[in-house]
Amino acid sequence: MDRIEKRITLKAPLARVWDAISDSQKFGVWFGVRFDAPFAPGKHLVGRMTPTQVDDETAKRQKAYEGKTFNITVEAITPPTHFSFRWRPFALDEKRDYSKEPTTLVEFVLTEVAGGTQVDVTESGFDGIPLDRRAEAFSANEGGWAKQLQLIGKYVERT
């Protein structure tokens, strides 16, 4: 239970998928977060959760989290195949101080394949999450990454 791995092949060129992942504004459209600054290695960004703009059903579910703080630190950007960031997974309880908890690492790896682009997402480091919330965070993100890959697919296949 230390790692989540998801894969999808999108019917879109590598450049379009890379743009959707590496541009903070475009990332926010499909993921459901608004950032005020661009992604850059080593940069800490504070965003606000906002419903996705690519799927009405998912947007309705995300509405409950609208306005909540979304903190990431960009780890690496290697165009056009690798983007990674750190965050504290499922850190949604505003009464809890998550600042001393370790982060997990989220990595997007893109590979050009026949007919499109393969996207591999890995989130690792759950063993460092406090035991009292580790299983919940893992479970939430396990399903969350499956949904996010569908959302990026909708975004890149329509733009």
C-alpha positions as CSV (number, residue, x, y, z in Angstrom):
1,M,0.0,0.0,0.0
2,D,2.9,2.4,-0.6
3,R,2.2,3.1,-4.3
4,I,-0.6,3.7,-6.7
5,E,0.0,3.1,-10.4
6,K,-2.4,4.0,-13.2
7,R,-2.1,3.9,-17.0
8,I,-4.2,5.2,-19.9
9,T,-3.6,5.6,-23.6
10,L,-5.1,8.8,-25.0
11,K,-6.0,9.4,-28.6
12,A,-4.1,12.7,-28.6
13,P,-0.6,13.7,-29.6
14,L,2.1,13.8,-27.0
15,A,2.5,17.6,-27.3
16,R,-1.2,18.1,-26.5
17,V,-1.1,15.8,-23.5
18,W,2.1,17.4,-22.2
19,D,0.6,20.8,-22.5
20,A,-2.5,19.7,-20.5
21,I,-0.3,18.3,-17.7
22,S,2.6,20.8,-17.5
23,D,0.6,24.1,-17.8
24,S,-0.9,25.0,-14.4
25,Q,-4.0,26.6,-15.9
26,K,-4.8,23.8,-18.3
27,F,-4.0,21.2,-15.5
28,G,-6.6,23.0,-13.4
29,V,-9.3,22.9,-16.0
30,W,-9.4,19.1,-16.1
31,F,-8.1,18.3,-12.6
32,G,-10.4,20.8,-10.7
33,V,-8.0,23.3,-9.1
34,R,-7.1,27.0,-9.8
35,F,-3.5,28.0,-9.5
36,D,-2.3,31.6,-9.6
37,A,1.2,30.8,-10.9
38,P,2.8,28.6,-13.5
39,F,4.5,25.3,-12.7
40,A,8.2,25.5,-12.2
41,P,10.7,23.0,-10.6
42,G,11.0,23.6,-6.8
43,K,8.1,26.0,-6.8
44,H,5.4,25.7,-4.1
45,L,2.0,26.5,-5.3
46,V,-1.2,27.1,-3.4
47,G,-4.3,26.6,-5.4
48,R,-8.0,26.5,-4.7
49,M,-10.1,23.5,-5.5
50,T,-12.8,24.2,-8.1
51,P,-15.0,21.7,-10.0
52,T,-13.5,20.2,-13.2
53,Q,-14.7,21.9,-16.4
54,V,-14.7,18.7,-18.5
55,D,-17.3,16.4,-16.8
56,D,-20.5,17.5,-15.3
57,E,-21.0,14.5,-13.1
58,T,-17.5,14.7,-11.6
59,A,-17.9,18.5,-11.2
60,K,-21.0,17.9,-9.0
61,R,-19.0,15.5,-6.7
62,Q,-16.1,18.0,-6.5
63,K,-18.4,20.9,-5.6
64,A,-18.3,19.8,-1.9
65,Y,-14.5,20.6,-1.9
66,E,-14.7,23.9,-3.8
67,G,-12.5,26.6,-2.3
68,K,-10.4,24.2,-0.2
69,T,-6.7,24.8,-0.3
70,F,-4.6,22.7,-2.6
71,N,-0.9,22.7,-1.9
72,I,1.8,21.2,-4.2
73,T,5.5,21.6,-4.6
74,V,6.7,20.9,-8.2
75,E,9.5,18.4,-8.1
76,A,10.6,18.1,-11.7
77,I,9.6,19.1,-15.3
78,T,11.3,17.3,-18.1
79,P,9.6,18.2,-21.4
80,P,7.8,16.5,-23.0
81,T,7.7,13.3,-20.9
82,H,8.0,13.8,-17.2
83,F,6.2,16.0,-14.6
84,S,6.2,15.4,-10.9
85,F,5.0,17.1,-7.7
86,R,4.7,16.5,-4.0
87,W,1.6,16.9,-1.9
88,R,-0.1,15.7,1.2
89,P,-2.8,13.3,-0.1
90,F,-6.4,13.7,1.0
91,A,-5.5,16.5,3.3
92,L,-9.0,18.0,3.5
93,D,-9.8,18.4,7.2
94,E,-9.4,22.1,7.8
95,K,-9.1,21.4,11.6
96,R,-6.0,19.2,11.2
97,D,-2.5,20.5,10.8
98,Y,-0.9,18.5,8.0
99,S,2.3,20.6,7.7
100,K,4.5,18.2,9.6
101,E,3.3,15.1,7.7
102,P,5.5,13.8,4.9
103,T,4.4,14.2,1.3
104,T,3.8,11.7,-1.4
105,L,5.3,12.0,-4.9
106,V,3.1,12.1,-7.9
107,E,4.7,11.4,-11.3
108,F,3.3,11.7,-14.8
109,V,5.3,9.9,-17.4
110,L,4.3,10.3,-21.1
111,T,5.2,7.9,-23.9
112,E,4.3,8.3,-27.5
113,V,2.6,5.2,-28.8
114,A,0.7,4.1,-32.0
115,G,-2.5,6.2,-32.1
116,G,-1.7,8.5,-29.2
117,T,0.0,9.0,-25.9
118,Q,0.4,6.6,-23.0
119,V,0.1,8.3,-19.6
120,D,1.5,6.6,-16.5
121,V,0.7,8.1,-13.1
122,T,2.4,6.9,-10.0
123,E,1.9,8.2,-6.5
124,S,4.4,6.8,-4.0
125,G,5.2,7.4,-0.4
126,F,2.0,6.3,1.4
127,D,4.0,4.4,4.0
128,G,5.0,7.8,5.4
129,I,1.5,9.0,5.9
130,P,0.3,8.7,9.5
131,L,-1.3,5.4,10.2
132,D,-4.6,6.9,11.4
133,R,-5.3,8.3,7.9
134,R,-3.1,6.2,5.6
135,A,-5.7,3.7,4.4
136,E,-8.3,6.5,3.8
137,A,-5.8,8.6,1.8
138,F,-4.7,5.6,-0.2
139,S,-8.2,4.5,-1.0
140,A,-9.4,8.0,-2.0
141,N,-6.4,8.5,-4.3
142,E,-6.6,5.0,-5.8
143,G,-10.1,5.9,-7.1
144,G,-9.2,9.5,-7.6
145,W,-6.3,8.8,-10.1
146,A,-8.5,6.5,-12.1
147,K,-11.0,9.3,-12.4
148,Q,-8.4,12.0,-13.1
149,L,-7.0,10.0,-16.1
150,Q,-10.5,9.9,-17.5
151,L,-10.8,13.6,-17.1
152,I,-7.5,14.4,-18.8
153,G,-8.6,12.1,-21.6
154,K,-11.8,14.1,-22.0
155,Y,-9.8,17.3,-22.0
156,V,-7.1,16.4,-24.5
157,E,-9.5,14.5,-26.9
158,R,-11.8,17.6,-27.2
159,T,-9.2,20.4,-27.4
